[in-house]
Amino acid sequence: MKFLMSMVGTASLAITAALMNGPASARALEAIKATHTLKVGLTGDYAPYSLRGSDGAVVGADVVMARALARSLGVTVEIVPTTWKTMKPDLEADRFDVAMGGVSVTSGRSVVGDFSIPVMHDGKRPIVRCADRGRYTSIEAIDRPGVRVVSNPGGTNERFARAHFPHAAFQEHADNRTIFEELVNNQSDVMVTDGAEVDYQARLHPGVLCAANTSDSFDHSDKAYWMTRDPALKQAVDAWLEKAIKAGDYDKALEAAAKDGR
């Protein structure tokens, strides 16, 4: 599967009500159809899947896919802002029905909701300044005192960095939309993130940022859509997604980004 970004289409951010004090009853597929609205959670900070612009609009491959999913269900889509740190409580509190936008399948997340069939297979890889691409090629090479490892908070990137680089200097950067400037400006040395984002950012910063010369990803994982636990909803999402993947719709959504240049 190709790892290019789509910025086809836009969607206005819909600000939903404040989080409830405790988990709410999950909306089943029947309720989604009754309200004629599918609520999709997106972080808006993870190209090529979703990216929020200065105008507040969210674009990306999974905005395109969210619209397609909604059409298949006969409803409209409402984009709900979330963050990697709050995504789990947001799903538990029923702020959205489906989380999209590069969500990795983890056992902790599976306890809370259902995952669709995988949309892609990926793994953690380091991105560095091009001059260092032959230097930070392994976990051992990165996990050394003085090596500045930067990560965004709340997701699998942070968990991986904290688990594997205890001797390095860990730096947290809250805004994943600007985190790669830390590498560009020599404020950090390495970021370890999913291969799709590494490849995208290397293309976005040619000759400046590069994928490190690793022989393979540091780990392997699936990405999927994470949803309210309802058998009917999962069945509907999986049936639509299987057809969309076979038709090449996901690849096309990702590829369209190269023409956009964002």
Disulfide bonds with the S-S distance in Angstrom:
Cys130-Cys210 2.06
